[in-house]
Amino acid sequence: KKYDKAIGQYEKIFALEPKNPDILYLLGSLYWEVDKQDQAIELLKRSIEVDPEHDNSLNTLGYFYAEKTIYLDEAENLVKRALKISPDNGGYLDSLGWVYYKRGMYEKALEILIEADKYLKDPVIYDHIGDTYYKINHIEEAIQYWELSLKLLPKQEEVTRKINEIKNIQVRRNTE
């Protein structure tokens, strides 16, 4: 998690190889981690310009757009392009599911996210499945997946908050 040091190193490599799609992708991903989202997006776009088949860049840019809830048509297109290259990639399937979630297409999102889980056991996928179950009012399933997320990656404040909020609501309903 020493992002600033990593950025410094990758910037040196980038100066030597400004058209290397892997370096553009990695540097863009690092910028996202330090909340320099505009720079991250620009670097990912450049990576795709250099190599239109760079599936990591295609997926990551699509996911970043979904996270920001912007350009969702483009996000879907980018992730689907990545999936054509690597169709069994659980991370890419998660990104597509998240795009559908952000569009309010919860049933379709859930279908894709469950598919992602077949390929990759990941706390982010479980969190997304939990969020999606919550949106379609399947509360117990939501809690189950959020707890799975916490098992794989403890101390996630946001996931813990969601579980506690729901349990507090259930306790209040039971005491009324």
LOZAVO-583174 format. One record per atom (N, C-alpha, C): residue in three letters; atom name; x, y, z. Coordinates in nm, 3 decimals, padded with zeros to 5 digits, always signed. Layout:
N
ALA | CA | X | Y | Z
...
This chain:
176
LYS | N | +00.082 | -00.121 | +00.000
LYS | CA | +00.000 | +00.000 | +00.000
LYS | C | +00.086 | +00.127 | +00.000
LYS | N | +00.208 | +00.117 | -00.042
LYS | CA | +00.296 | +00.234 | -00.052
LYS | C | +00.281 | +00.293 | -00.192
TYR | N | +00.163 | +00.347 | -00.215
TYR | CA | +00.126 | +00.392 | -00.350
TYR | C | +00.216 | +00.503 | -00.402
ASP | N | +00.251 | +00.598 | -00.314
ASP | CA | +00.334 | +00.710 | -00.360
ASP | C | +00.471 | +00.661 | -00.409
LYS | N | +00.529 | +00.566 | -00.336
LYS | CA | +00.658 | +00.510 | -00.380
LYS | C | +00.642 | +00.434 | -00.511
ALA | N | +00.535 | +00.357 | -00.521
ALA | CA | +00.511 | +00.282 | -00.645
ALA | C | +00.490 | +00.376 | -00.762
ILE | N | +00.415 | +00.483 | -00.740
ILE | CA | +00.393 | +00.582 | -00.846
ILE | C | +00.526 | +00.642 | -00.890
GLY | N | +00.610 | +00.676 | -00.795
GLY | CA | +00.741 | +00.732 | -00.829
GLY | C | +00.822 | +00.637 | -00.916
GLN | N | +00.821 | +00.509 | -00.883
GLN | CA | +00.895 | +00.410 | -00.962
GLN | C | +00.834 | +00.394 | -01.102
TYR | N | +00.702 | +00.384 | -01.108
TYR | CA | +00.639 | +00.365 | -01.239
TYR | C | +00.649 | +00.490 | -01.327
GLU | N | +00.653 | +00.607 | -01.265
GLU | CA | +00.673 | +00.729 | -01.345
GLU | C | +00.811 | +00.728 | -01.411
LYS | N | +00.912 | +00.674 | -01.341
LYS | CA | +01.046 | +00.664 | -01.400
LYS | C | +01.044 | +00.567 | -01.519
ILE | N | +00.975 | +00.455 | -01.502
ILE | CA | +00.965 | +00.359 | -01.612
ILE | C | +00.884 | +00.419 | -01.727
PHE | N | +00.778 | +00.490 | -01.693
PHE | CA | +00.693 | +00.554 | -01.794
PHE | C | +00.773 | +00.655 | -01.877
ALA | N | +00.865 | +00.727 | -01.812
ALA | CA | +00.948 | +00.824 | -01.884
ALA | C | +01.034 | +00.753 | -01.990
LEU | N | +01.073 | +00.630 | -01.960
LEU | CA | +01.153 | +00.552 | -02.055
LEU | C | +01.067 | +00.480 | -02.160
GLU | N | +00.945 | +00.444 | -02.120
GLU | CA | +00.857 | +00.367 | -02.209
GLU | C | +00.716 | +00.428 | -02.211
PRO | N | +00.700 | +00.545 | -02.270
PRO | CA | +00.571 | +00.615 | -02.263
PRO | C | +00.459 | +00.548 | -02.343
LYS | N | +00.493 | +00.451 | -02.426
LYS | CA | +00.389 | +00.382 | -02.505
LYS | C | +00.373 | +00.236 | -02.465
ASN | N | +00.415 | +00.202 | -02.345
ASN | CA | +00.401 | +00.066 | -02.296
ASN | C | +00.263 | +00.054 | -02.229
PRO | N | +00.170 | -00.024 | -02.288
PRO | CA | +00.035 | -00.029 | -02.233
PRO | C | +00.029 | -00.085 | -02.091
ASP | N | +00.121 | -00.176 | -02.057
ASP | CA | +00.122 | -00.230 | -01.921
ASP | C | +00.161 | -00.123 | -01.819
ILE | N | +00.258 | -00.041 | -01.853
ILE | CA | +00.300 | +00.067 | -01.763
ILE | C | +00.188 | +00.170 | -01.750
LEU | N | +00.126 | +00.206 | -01.862
LEU | CA | +00.014 | +00.300 | -01.859
LEU | C | -00.098 | +00.247 | -01.770
TYR | N | -00.128 | +00.118 | -01.786
TYR | CA | -00.232 | +00.054 | -01.705
TYR | C | -00.197 | +00.057 | -01.556
LEU | N | -00.075 | +00.013 | -01.523
LEU | CA | -00.035 | +00.006 | -01.382
LEU | C | -00.029 | +00.145 | -01.319
LEU | N | +00.025 | +00.241 | -01.390
LEU | CA | +00.032 | +00.377 | -01.337
LEU | C | -00.108 | +00.436 | -01.320
GLY | N | -00.195 | +00.411 | -01.418
GLY | CA | -00.333 | +00.457 | -01.406
GLY | C | -00.403 | +00.396 | -01.286
SER | N | -00.382 | +00.267 | -01.264
SER | CA | -00.443 | +00.200 | -01.148
SER | C | -00.391 | +00.258 | -01.017
LEU | N | -00.262 | +00.289 | -01.013
LEU | CA | -00.205 | +00.348 | -00.892
LEU | C | -00.260 | +00.488 | -00.866
TYR | N | -00.274 | +00.567 | -00.972
TYR | CA | -00.332 | +00.701 | -00.955
TYR | C | -00.473 | +00.692 | -00.899
TRP | N | -00.549 | +00.592 | -00.941
TRP | CA | -00.685 | +00.575 | -00.890
TRP | C | -00.680 | +00.552 | -00.739
GLU | N | -00.583 | +00.473 | -00.695
GLU | CA | -00.572 | +00.440 | -00.552
GLU | C | -00.542 | +00.562 | -00.467
VAL | N | -00.477 | +00.663 | -00.523
VAL | CA | -00.446 | +00.784 | -00.446
VAL | C | -00.542 | +00.898 | -00.480
ASP | N | -00.656 | +00.860 | -00.537
ASP | CA | -00.766 | +00.954 | -00.564
ASP | C | -00.729 | +01.061 | -00.667
LYS | N | -00.645 | +01.023 | -00.762
LYS | CA | -00.616 | +01.111 | -00.877
LYS | C | -00.687 | +01.049 | -00.997
GLN | N | -00.820 | +01.056 | -00.990
GLN | CA | -00.903 | +00.982 | -01.084
GLN | C | -00.891 | +01.033 | -01.227
ASP | N | -00.881 | +01.162 | -01.246
ASP | CA | -00.870 | +01.215 | -01.383
ASP | C | -00.742 | +01.165 | -01.451
GLN | N | -00.631 | +01.167 | -01.377
GLN | CA | -00.506 | +01.116 | -01.434
GLN | C | -00.516 | +00.966 | -01.461
ALA | N | -00.581 | +00.893 | -01.371
ALA | CA | -00.598 | +00.748 | -01.388
ALA | C | -00.674 | +00.719 | -01.517
ILE | N | -00.783 | +00.788 | -01.538
ILE | CA | -00.866 | +00.766 | -01.656
ILE | C | -00.788 | +00.800 | -01.783
GLU | N | -00.714 | +00.909 | -01.781
GLU | CA | -00.636 | +00.948 | -01.899
GLU | C | -00.530 | +00.844 | -01.935
LEU | N | -00.462 | +00.792 | -01.833
LEU | CA | -00.360 | +00.690 | -01.858
LEU | C | -00.422 | +00.562 | -01.913
LEU | N | -00.536 | +00.523 | -01.861
LEU | CA | -00.603 | +00.403 | -01.911
LEU | C | -00.649 | +00.422 | -02.055
LYS | N | -00.701 | +00.540 | -02.085
LYS | CA | -00.739 | +00.568 | -02.224
LYS | C | -00.619 | +00.558 | -02.317
ARG | N | -00.506 | +00.611 | -02.272
ARG | CA | -00.383 | +00.604 | -02.354
ARG | C | -00.338 | +00.460 | -02.373
SER | N | -00.350 | +00.380 | -02.269
SER | CA | -00.313 | +00.240 | -02.280
SER | C | -00.397 | +00.170 | -02.387
ILE | N | -00.527 | +00.201 | -02.389
ILE | CA | -00.618 | +00.141 | -02.488
ILE | C | -00.587 | +00.194 | -02.628
GLU | N | -00.548 | +00.321 | -02.638
GLU | CA | -00.508 | +00.374 | -02.769
GLU | C | -00.385 | +00.300 | -02.822
VAL | N | -00.289 | +00.274 | -02.733
VAL | CA | -00.167 | +00.204 | -02.773
VAL | C | -00.199 | +00.058 | -02.808
ASP | N | -00.283 | -00.005 | -02.727
ASP | CA | -00.319 | -00.145 | -02.748
ASP | C | -00.469 | -00.162 | -02.725
PRO | N | -00.549 | -00.156 | -02.833
PRO | CA | -00.695 | -00.167 | -02.819
PRO | C | -00.742 | -00.300 | -02.760
GLU | N | -00.653 | -00.398 | -02.750
GLU | CA | -00.688 | -00.528 | -02.694
GLU | C | -00.631 | -00.548 | -02.553
HIS | N | -00.590 | -00.440 | -02.488
HIS | CA | -00.534 | -00.451 | -02.353
HIS | C | -00.649 | -00.471 | -02.256
ASP | N | -00.678 | -00.598 | -02.228
ASP | CA | -00.799 | -00.630 | -02.153
ASP | C | -00.800 | -00.573 | -02.011
ASN | N | -00.685 | -00.568 | -01.945
ASN | CA | -00.682 | -00.508 | -01.811
ASN | C | -00.724 | -00.361 | -01.815
SER | N | -00.675 | -00.288 | -01.913
SER | CA | -00.710 | -00.146 | -01.925
SER | C | -00.857 | -00.129 | -01.962
LEU | N | -00.905 | -00.212 | -02.055
LEU | CA | -01.046 | -00.205 | -02.095
LEU | C | -01.137 | -00.228 | -01.973
ASN | N | -01.109 | -00.334 | -01.899
ASN | CA | -01.191 | -00.365 | -01.783
ASN | C | -01.181 | -00.258 | -01.676
THR | N | -01.060 | -00.217 | -01.646
THR | CA | -01.040 | -00.121 | -01.537
THR | C | -01.105 | +00.013 | -01.567
LEU | N | -01.091 | +00.061 | -01.689
LEU | CA | -01.155 | +00.188 | -01.723
LEU | C | -01.307 | +00.174 | -01.715
GLY | N | -01.360 | +00.062 | -01.765
GLY | CA | -01.504 | +00.038 | -01.754
GLY | C | -01.550 | +00.035 | -01.609
TYR | N | -01.473 | -00.031 | -01.525
TYR | CA | -01.508 | -00.039 | -01.383
TYR | C | -01.501 | +00.099 | -01.317
PHE | N | -01.398 | +00.176 | -01.350
PHE | CA | -01.386 | +00.311 | -01.292
PHE | C | -01.506 | +00.396 | -01.331
TYR | N | -01.549 | +00.387 | -01.457
TYR | CA | -01.668 | +00.461 | -01.500
TYR | C | -01.790 | +00.416 | -01.420
ALA | N | -01.803 | +00.285 | -01.401
ALA | CA | -01.917 | +00.235 | -01.324
ALA | C | -01.911 | +00.285 | -01.180
GLU | N | -01.793 | +00.282 | -01.120
GLU | CA | -01.778 | +00.331 | -00.983
GLU | C | -01.824 | +00.476 | -00.970
LYS | N | -01.792 | +00.556 | -01.069
LYS | CA | -01.830 | +00.697 | -01.067
LYS | C | -01.972 | +00.719 | -01.121
THR | N | -02.035 | +00.613 | -01.170
THR | CA | -02.167 | +00.618 | -01.233
THR | C | -02.169 | +00.720 | -01.347
ILE | N | -02.069 | +00.708 | -01.435
ILE | CA | -02.061 | +00.795 | -01.553
ILE | C | -02.037 | +00.707 | -01.676
TYR | N | -02.077 | +00.758 | -01.789
TYR | CA | -02.051 | +00.691 | -01.917
TYR | C | -02.082 | +00.541 | -01.910
LEU | N | -02.199 | +00.506 | -01.859
LEU | CA | -02.230 | +00.365 | -01.835
LEU | C | -02.241 | +00.285 | -01.965
ASP | N | -02.283 | +00.347 | -02.075
ASP | CA | -02.282 | +00.276 | -02.203
ASP | C | -02.139 | +00.241 | -02.242
GLU | N | -02.050 | +00.338 | -02.230
GLU | CA | -01.909 | +00.316 | -02.262
GLU | C | -01.849 | +00.213 | -02.165
ALA | N | -01.885 | +00.221 | -02.038
ALA | CA | -01.835 | +00.125 | -01.939
ALA | C | -01.873 | -00.017 | -01.980
GLU | N | -01.999 | -00.036 | -02.018
GLU | CA | -02.044 | -00.169 | -02.059
GLU | C | -01.966 | -00.216 | -02.183
ASN | N | -01.949 | -00.128 | -02.279
ASN | CA | -01.875 | -00.161 | -02.401
ASN | C | -01.731 | -00.202 | -02.369
LEU | N | -01.664 | -00.125 | -02.285
LEU | CA | -01.525 | -00.155 | -02.250
LEU | C | -01.512 | -00.290 | -02.181
VAL | N | -01.599 | -00.316 | -02.085
VAL | CA | -01.590 | -00.441 | -02.010
VAL | C | -01.624 | -00.559 | -02.101
LYS | N | -01.722 | -00.542 | -02.187
LYS | CA | -01.756 | -00.652 | -02.280
LYS | C | -01.639 | -00.681 | -02.375
ARG | N | -01.568 | -00.577 | -02.415
ARG | CA | -01.448 | -00.599 | -02.499
ARG | C | -01.343 | -00.680 | -02.422
ALA | N | -01.324 | -00.647 | -02.295
ALA | CA | -01.230 | -00.722 | -02.212
ALA | C | -01.275 | -00.868 | -02.199
LEU | N | -01.405 | -00.888 | -02.183
LEU | CA | -01.457 | -01.024 | -02.168
LEU | C | -01.445 | -01.106 | -02.296
LYS | N | -01.447 | -01.041 | -02.411
LYS | CA | -01.424 | -01.115 | -02.536
LYS | C | -01.283 | -01.172 | -02.538
ILE | N | -01.190 | -01.101 | -02.479
ILE | CA | -01.051 | -01.144 | -02.475
ILE | C | -01.031 | -01.251 | -02.366
SER | N | -01.098 | -01.232 | -02.253
SER | CA | -01.082 | -01.322 | -02.139
SER | C | -01.219 | -01.353 | -02.079
PRO | N | -01.296 | -01.443 | -02.143
PRO | CA | -01.436 | -01.465 | -02.105
PRO | C | -01.458 | -01.528 | -01.967
ASP | N | -01.359 | -01.596 | -01.914
ASP | CA | -01.375 | -01.662 | -01.786
ASP | C | -01.311 | -01.585 | -01.671
ASN | N | -01.292 | -01.456 | -01.690
ASN | CA | -01.227 | -01.374 | -01.589
ASN | C | -01.333 | -01.324 | -01.489
GLY | N | -01.325 | -01.374 | -01.367
GLY | CA | -01.422 | -01.336 | -01.264
GLY | C | -01.422 | -01.187 | -01.233
GLY | N | -01.304 | -01.125 | -01.238
GLY | CA | -01.297 | -00.981 | -01.213
GLY | C | -01.369 | -00.902 | -01.320
TYR | N | -01.354 | -00.944 | -01.443
TYR | CA | -01.420 | -00.875 | -01.554
TYR | C | -01.572 | -00.895 | -01.547
LEU | N | -01.614 | -01.017 | -01.512
LEU | CA | -01.757 | -01.043 | -01.494
LEU | C | -01.813 | -00.957 | -01.381
ASP | N | -01.736 | -00.943 | -01.274
ASP | CA | -01.778 | -00.855 | -01.164
ASP | C | -01.797 | -00.712 | -01.215
SER | N | -01.705 | -00.665 | -01.297
SER | CA | -01.717 | -00.529 | -01.350
SER | C | -01.845 | -00.514 | -01.432
LEU | N | -01.874 | -00.613 | -01.515
LEU | CA | -01.997 | -00.606 | -01.596
LEU | C | -02.120 | -00.608 | -01.506
GLY | N | -02.119 | -00.695 | -01.407
GLY | CA | -02.229 | -00.697 | -01.311
GLY | C | -02.247 | -00.564 | -01.241
TRP | N | -02.136 | -00.500 | -01.210
TRP | CA | -02.141 | -00.371 | -01.140
TRP | C | -02.195 | -00.261 | -01.232
VAL | N | -02.163 | -00.269 | -01.359
VAL | CA | -02.221 | -00.175 | -01.455
VAL | C | -02.373 | -00.190 | -01.456
TYR | N | -02.421 | -00.314 | -01.462
TYR | CA | -02.566 | -00.338 | -01.462
TYR | C | -02.629 | -00.291 | -01.331
TYR | N | -02.560 | -00.313 | -01.221
TYR | CA | -02.608 | -00.265 | -01.091
TYR | C | -02.625 | -00.113 | -01.094
LYS | N | -02.524 | -00.044 | -01.143
LYS | CA | -02.528 | +00.102 | -01.147
LYS | C | -02.638 | +00.152 | -01.240
ARG | N | -02.678 | +00.071 | -01.336
ARG | CA | -02.788 | +00.106 | -01.426
ARG | C | -02.925 | +00.074 | -01.366
GLY | N | -02.924 | +00.011 | -01.249
GLY | CA | -03.051 | -00.029 | -01.187
GLY | C | -03.107 | -00.158 | -01.243
MET | N | -03.025 | -00.233 | -01.314
MET | CA | -03.067 | -00.361 | -01.374
MET | C | -03.024 | -00.474 | -01.277
TYR | N | -03.092 | -00.481 | -01.162
TYR | CA | -03.044 | -00.563 | -01.053
TYR | C | -03.051 | -00.713 | -01.081
GLU | N | -03.155 | -00.760 | -01.146
GLU | CA | -03.165 | -00.903 | -01.176
GLU | C | -03.051 | -00.946 | -01.270
LYS | N | -03.026 | -00.866 | -01.373
LYS | CA | -02.917 | -00.897 | -01.467
LYS | C | -02.782 | -00.887 | -01.395
ALA | N | -02.767 | -00.786 | -01.311
ALA | CA | -02.644 | -00.771 | -01.233
ALA | C | -02.619 | -00.894 | -01.148
LEU | N | -02.723 | -00.940 | -01.080
LEU | CA | -02.707 | -01.056 | -00.992
LEU | C | -02.667 | -01.180 | -01.070
GLU | N | -02.727 | -01.200 | -01.185
GLU | CA | -02.693 | -01.314 | -01.270
GLU | C | -02.543 | -01.313 | -01.306
ILE | N | -02.494 | -01.198 | -01.347
ILE | CA | -02.353 | -01.186 | -01.387
ILE | C | -02.260 | -01.198 | -01.266
LEU | N | -02.298 | -01.138 | -01.154
LEU | CA | -02.215 | -01.143 | -01.034
LEU | C | -02.205 | -01.285 | -00.979
ILE | N | -02.314 | -01.360 | -00.984
ILE | CA | -02.310 | -01.501 | -00.941
ILE | C | -02.217 | -01.580 | -01.033
GLU | N | -02.219 | -01.548 | -01.162
GLU | CA | -02.128 | -01.611 | -01.258
GLU | C | -01.983 | -01.576 | -01.223
ALA | N | -01.958 | -01.451 | -01.188
ALA | CA | -01.823 | -01.408 | -01.149
ALA | C | -01.772 | -01.489 | -01.031
ASP | N | -01.860 | -01.517 | -00.936
ASP | CA | -01.822 | -01.592 | -00.816
ASP | C | -01.776 | -01.734 | -00.850
LYS | N | -01.823 | -01.789 | -00.961
LYS | CA | -01.781 | -01.924 | -01.002
LYS | C | -01.633 | -01.926 | -01.039
TYR | N | -01.582 | -01.814 | -01.085
TYR | CA | -01.443 | -01.807 | -01.132
TYR | C | -01.348 | -01.746 | -01.031
LEU | N | -01.401 | -01.666 | -00.939
LEU | CA | -01.313 | -01.592 | -00.848
LEU | C | -01.383 | -01.571 | -00.715
LYS | N | -01.324 | -01.620 | -00.609
LYS | CA | -01.376 | -01.598 | -00.472
LYS | C | -01.309 | -01.470 | -00.421
ASP | N | -01.388 | -01.362 | -00.417
ASP | CA | -01.329 | -01.231 | -00.395
ASP | C | -01.420 | -01.147 | -00.305
PRO | N | -01.363 | -01.074 | -00.209
PRO | CA | -01.448 | -00.994 | -00.120
PRO | C | -01.526 | -00.885 | -00.192
VAL | N | -01.471 | -00.830 | -00.298
VAL | CA | -01.543 | -00.725 | -00.372
VAL | C | -01.664 | -00.785 | -00.443
ILE | N | -01.645 | -00.902 | -00.502
ILE | CA | -01.759 | -00.969 | -00.568
ILE | C | -01.867 | -00.998 | -00.465
TYR | N | -01.830 | -01.050 | -00.348
TYR | CA | -01.929 | -01.080 | -00.245
TYR | C | -01.999 | -00.953 | -00.197
ASP | N | -01.926 | -00.845 | -00.185
ASP | CA | -01.987 | -00.717 | -00.147
ASP | C | -02.087 | -00.673 | -00.253
HIS | N | -02.050 | -00.685 | -00.379
HIS | CA | -02.140 | -00.646 | -00.487
HIS | C | -02.264 | -00.734 | -00.491
ILE | N | -02.247 | -00.864 | -00.468
ILE | CA | -02.363 | -00.954 | -00.464
ILE | C | -02.453 | -00.914 | -00.348
GLY | N | -02.393 | -00.885 | -00.233
GLY | CA | -02.472 | -00.840 | -00.118
GLY | C | -02.551 | -00.714 | -00.149
ASP | N | -02.484 | -00.617 | -00.210
ASP | CA | -02.553 | -00.492 | -00.246
ASP | C | -02.670 | -00.518 | -00.340
THR | N | -02.649 | -00.608 | -00.434
THR | CA | -02.752 | -00.637 | -00.532
THR | C | -02.870 | -00.709 | -00.467
TYR | N | -02.842 | -00.807 | -00.383
TYR | CA | -02.951 | -00.873 | -00.310
TYR | C | -03.028 | -00.772 | -00.225
TYR | N | -02.957 | -00.680 | -00.164
TYR | CA | -03.023 | -00.578 | -00.083
TYR | C | -03.119 | -00.495 | -00.169
LYS | N | -03.075 | -00.458 | -00.288
LYS | CA | -03.159 | -00.375 | -00.377
LYS | C | -03.287 | -00.447 | -00.420
ILE | N | -03.281 | -00.580 | -00.429
ILE | CA | -03.402 | -00.654 | -00.467
ILE | C | -03.474 | -00.708 | -00.344
ASN | N | -03.438 | -00.656 | -00.228
ASN | CA | -03.505 | -00.683 | -00.101
ASN | C | -03.490 | -00.828 | -00.054
HIS | N | -03.378 | -00.889 | -00.083
HIS | CA | -03.343 | -01.020 | -00.028
HIS | C | -03.239 | -00.997 | +00.081
ILE | N | -03.289 | -00.955 | +00.196
ILE | CA | -03.203 | -00.904 | +00.303
ILE | C | -03.113 | -01.013 | +00.360
GLU | N | -03.166 | -01.131 | +00.387
GLU | CA | -03.084 | -01.237 | +00.445
GLU | C | -02.970 | -01.277 | +00.353
GLU | N | -02.997 | -01.285 | +00.223
GLU | CA | -02.892 | -01.318 | +00.126
GLU | C | -02.787 | -01.208 | +00.121
ALA | N | -02.834 | -01.083 | +00.131
ALA | CA | -02.741 | -00.969 | +00.131
ALA | C | -02.644 | -00.982 | +00.248
ILE | N | -02.698 | -01.005 | +00.367
ILE | CA | -02.614 | -01.018 | +00.486
ILE | C | -02.519 | -01.136 | +00.470
GLN | N | -02.567 | -01.247 | +00.417
GLN | CA | -02.484 | -01.366 | +00.397
GLN | C | -02.362 | -01.333 | +00.310
TYR | N | -02.384 | -01.263 | +00.200
TYR | CA | -02.272 | -01.231 | +00.110
TYR | C | -02.180 | -01.125 | +00.169
TRP | N | -02.235 | -01.028 | +00.240
TRP | CA | -02.149 | -00.929 | +00.304
TRP | C | -02.060 | -00.997 | +00.409
GLU | N | -02.117 | -01.094 | +00.481
GLU | CA | -02.037 | -01.167 | +00.580
GLU | C | -01.928 | -01.250 | +00.512
LEU | N | -01.959 | -01.308 | +00.397
LEU | CA | -01.856 | -01.379 | +00.320
LEU | C | -01.744 | -01.283 | +00.280
SER | N | -01.782 | -01.163 | +00.241
SER | CA | -01.683 | -01.062 | +00.205
SER | C | -01.591 | -01.032 | +00.323
LEU | N | -01.650 | -01.018 | +00.441
LEU | CA | -01.571 | -00.989 | +00.561
LEU | C | -01.482 | -01.107 | +00.601
LYS | N | -01.527 | -01.229 | +00.575
LYS | CA | -01.443 | -01.346 | +00.604
LYS | C | -01.315 | -01.341 | +00.523
LEU | N | -01.328 | -01.301 | +00.396
LEU | CA | -01.211 | -01.296 | +00.309
LEU | C | -01.124 | -01.173 | +00.335
LEU | N | -01.189 | -01.064 | +00.373
LEU | CA | -01.116 | -00.940 | +00.399
LEU | C | -01.178 | -00.870 | +00.520
PRO | N | -01.131 | -00.906 | +00.640
PRO | CA | -01.187 | -00.846 | +00.761
PRO | C | -01.162 | -00.694 | +00.766
LYS | N | -01.233 | -00.631 | +00.853
LYS | CA | -01.215 | -00.488 | +00.884
LYS | C | -01.254 | -00.396 | +00.768
GLN | N | -01.348 | -00.439 | +00.685
GLN | CA | -01.401 | -00.348 | +00.583
GLN | C | -01.509 | -00.263 | +00.650
GLU | N | -01.478 | -00.138 | +00.672
GLU | CA | -01.570 | -00.052 | +00.747
GLU | C | -01.706 | -00.039 | +00.679
GLU | N | -01.706 | -00.021 | +00.548
GLU | CA | -01.833 | +00.000 | +00.476
GLU | C | -01.920 | -00.125 | +00.479
VAL | N | -01.861 | -00.241 | +00.461
VAL | CA | -01.938 | -00.366 | +00.464
VAL | C | -01.991 | -00.390 | +00.605
THR | N | -01.908 | -00.368 | +00.705
THR | CA | -01.952 | -00.382 | +00.844
THR | C | -02.066 | -00.286 | +00.874
ARG | N | -02.056 | -00.164 | +00.824
ARG | CA | -02.162 | -00.064 | +00.846
ARG | C | -02.295 | -00.112 | +00.788
LYS | N | -02.291 | -00.167 | +00.666
LYS | CA | -02.414 | -00.214 | +00.602
LYS | C | -02.480 | -00.325 | +00.684
ILE | N | -02.400 | -00.421 | +00.729
ILE | CA | -02.454 | -00.532 | +00.808
ILE | C | -02.515 | -00.479 | +00.938
ASN | N | -02.440 | -00.393 | +01.008
ASN | CA | -02.489 | -00.340 | +01.136
ASN | C | -02.616 | -00.257 | +01.117
GLU | N | -02.621 | -00.179 | +01.012
GLU | CA | -02.739 | -00.097 | +00.986
GLU | C | -02.863 | -00.185 | +00.967
ILE | N | -02.850 | -00.291 | +00.891
ILE | CA | -02.963 | -00.381 | +00.867
ILE | C | -03.003 | -00.452 | +00.995
LYS | N | -02.905 | -00.499 | +01.069
LYS | CA | -02.935 | -00.571 | +01.194
LYS | C | -03.001 | -00.477 | +01.295
ASN | N | -02.958 | -00.351 | +01.299
ASN | CA | -03.021 | -00.253 | +01.388
ASN | C | -03.166 | -00.228 | +01.349
ILE | N | -03.192 | -00.220 | +01.219
ILE | CA | -03.329 | -00.202 | +01.171
ILE | C | -03.414 | -00.322 | +01.211
GLN | N | -03.359 | -00.443 | +01.195
GLN | CA | -03.433 | -00.564 | +01.232
GLN | C | -03.462 | -00.568 | +01.381
VAL | N | -03.368 | -00.527 | +01.464
VAL | CA | -03.388 | -00.525 | +01.609
VAL | C | -03.498 | -00.425 | +01.645
ARG | N | -03.493 | -00.305 | +01.583
ARG | CA | -03.596 | -00.204 | +01.611
ARG | C | -03.735 | -00.254 | +01.572
ARG | N | -03.745 | -00.322 | +01.459
ARG | CA | -03.875 | -00.375 | +01.414
ARG | C | -03.926 | -00.482 | +01.512
ASN | N | -03.835 | -00.562 | +01.562
ASN | CA | -03.875 | -00.669 | +01.653
ASN | C | -03.917 | -00.617 | +01.789
THR | N | -03.870 | -00.499 | +01.829
THR | CA | -03.904 | -00.444 | +01.960
THR | C | -04.024 | -00.351 | +01.955
GLU | N | -04.071 | -00.320 | +01.833
GLU | CA | -04.186 | -00.229 | +01.821
GLU | C | -04.317 | -00.303 | +01.842
